[in-house]
Amino acid sequence: QHAEEASSGGAGGSGAAACPACRQPAGRDMLLCGGCKHWYHARCVRKAGVLAEDGICLCTECQELLPSAQDRQMMLQVLLRREVLVECRRLLHLHCELCSRDRQRDLDTELHRFRVLKQTARLG
């Protein structure tokens, strides 16, 4: 797909920039860095350290901008804590709503019993 984009004018058109890894002119089989949007020769991918993950290529400079594994782990823990907190709040709200409904139902039931007893007392 990237090669098609390159040959159809993406990076392979006239006046295209050189590959940042080898400084040679753009040609066939070019890969686009998903971060900086520079085009790399496929043969330069290993030399430049381009990482193809989930169909996204990143050059070494863009990879350096990514957080470290420790930072990613810490961010994940923070996000998980936030998700747990949001879910706890949601469940607490739901519990309170259900308790409120139950309390209203209980009050309605007690009121109904009272009315029945009152009617029975009048009849007796």
N, C-alpha and C positions, 0 to 999 in steps of 0.2 A: 504494500500500500504506500509506504513512504517512497519507494523507488518510483512508483507511478506519479506521485506528487512531484518528485524531483524532476522527472523527465517531462512532466506536463507544465513546467514553468515555475514550480514551487521554489526550488533552489537551482535548478539546472538551466534556467533561462539565461539570456545574455546579460552580462554585467552582474551576475550573482556573486556574492561574497565568497571568499575562499574558506575552506574547511579550517576552523580554528585550531585543530589538532596538528595538521601537517602543513597548513598554509598553501596547499595546492588548490587550483581552481575546482569549483563544484563540478560534479559529473553525475554519472548514474549511481544508483544505490546510495542515496543520501538519507540520513536519519535526522529528524528534527528533535532538538532538545526541548522537552516540555516546559522547561523553566525559562531559559534565556532566548529561546526561539532561534538559535543558531543551527545551521545545517552541518552535519558531520558525514564524512565518507563512512560507509559500512566497515571498510577495512581499518578505519581509524578508531572504531568503537572501543576496541580493547585497549589501544594505546591511550586514548583520552579518558578511559575509565567510565564510559557511558554505561549506565545501568538501565536495562530494559526490565521494568517491573510493571505488571498489569498493563502492558502495551505502552507505557510512558517511559521515554528515555530521558535521562538526566546526565549532563556533563559533570565533570569533577567539581567545577566551580559551583554549580547548582546543588550538587550533593553536599558540599560543605555548608550550605545554608540550611540544610535540614537539621532538625534537632538531634542530639545524640541519643543513643538507646536509653541512657539513664533519664534524660529529659523527657523522652517519649513515655517512659514508664511512669514518671512522676505526673505528667499531664493526664495520662490514662487513669491513674488513681484519683486525681482531682475530679475528672469527669465522672468517674464511677460514684464517688462520694456525692456529687451533685445529683446524679440520677437517683441514687438511693434516697437522698433527702427529699427530692421532688415526689418520688413514689410514696414515701412515708407520709408526707403532707397530704397527698391525694387520698391515701387510704384513711388517714385520720379524718379528713373532711367527709369522706363517704361514711365512715363509722358514725360521726356526729349526725349526719343527715338521717341515717337509718335509726339511730337512737331517738332522734327527734320525732320521726314518724311513729316509732314504737310507742313513745311516750304519749303522742297525740292519740294513737289508737287505744292505749290503756285508759287515757282520760275519757275518751268517747265511750269505751266499754263501761267504765265506772259510772259515768253519767247515765248511760242506758240502764244499768242495774238500779241506780238510784230512782230513775223514773218508773221502772217496773215495780220496785218496792213501794213507791209512793202511790202508784195506781192500785196496787194490791191492798195497801193500807186503807184506801178510800172505800174499796169494795167490801172490806171485812168489817 
